[in-house]
Amino acid sequence: METSLATKSHGGVPTLRFRYLGTADVDELADLWAALHERHTATAPHLEDIITRVTADESWRRRREQYLAWLSEPETLAVVAERGGAPVGYAMVTVRENQQGSWDRGTRVAVVQTLAVRPDHGGTGVGSGLLEELRRQVGAMGIHDLELTALATSAEDIRFFEQEGFRPFVTTMVSRIGAFGGHD
């Protein structure tokens, strides 16, 4: 993996520095994950009738376990964006084999499992900088496509991703099995 120390500044805001994490560093992401969890639950309250929300602590426990499993794979990337020595965002990216179908997407696809930006750093280039860094890294791995998911009700996030060159591809729908109401 190529190393990257900085990316462009954004509207006079200080330059970002990127640092790559391993399994021993995962706990550094807890506070940023907690902020993202809070944003998720605030953005999608309509899901409460079909999906049980978990506490922030339980959410981190589950995600931490998943991060450790992903980071055991050699091509997984965990990158933290720092500004002035403080973490302001991060991305977790896995690589999967591409199921060949109707579109030529190459044999492997990079999946952004998490893209988190500290709430007080939204609109300052952190998300764009992370995506730029990810594209550089996965491109160097010979991967052509980067994909991610966004909550359907987060128009702000979807607009940002579209500005970053992403386009809707598939829609994931959820339903509780065995009942139409939530928590049955």
Disulfide bonds with the S-S distance in Angstrom:
none
